[in-house]
Amino acid sequence: MLGKKPTPAVIEKPTDKIDTLIGPNTEVKGDVIFSGGLRVDGKLTGNISAEDSSNKSLLTVSEQGEVTGNVTVPHVVINGLVNGNVTSSGKVLLQSRAKIVGDVFYSSIEMELGATVNGSMVCETAKDLPRKDSSVASIAKGDTKNKILDQVTRD
């Protein structure tokens, strides 16, 4: 198929400063809405979302950090535990000690060796792209193995 390739979405660079810190000896219960940078070194029970029109907000969950709730933030760096879904319109970085129990919806992701996700990983930029129809599913059961291979290799 010839034609133009879809242009990738431009991802804004996240903020490089921390405006809010939840310290290692702190436990917060309730939803958090922030803009700029938020670092979680303690425990947070509640949903986290960014209120930032520039799409530069960054959530960092450190190795000691724990979040129980859904996360909806443009940029996310996780090296601790998140029990909930993570939705990011920018970049998700899962460092080596990251553990997510929930689904991850991302535009761009980087996952280091040792990071775990117990849930689905869904690329949000790919879901709107046209998918090539798989002709393997349309092959009749009575066809021989060679006919199936011929059909697959033609596509």
KADA-V906177 format. One record per helix or strand of 2 or more residues. SS is the DSSP state (a for helix, b for strand). FROM is the first residue (numbers start at 0). TO is the last residue. Records with the same first field share a line. If there is no record, write none. Layout:
# KADA-V906177
SS: FROM-TO / FROM-TO
This chain:
# KADA-V906177
b: 19-21 / 26-28 / 31-33 / 36-39 / 42-44 / 47-49 / 57-60 / 65-67 / 70-71 / 74-77 / 80-82 / 85-86 / 90-93 / 98-100 / 103-105 / 107-110 / 115-117 / 120-122
a: 144-153
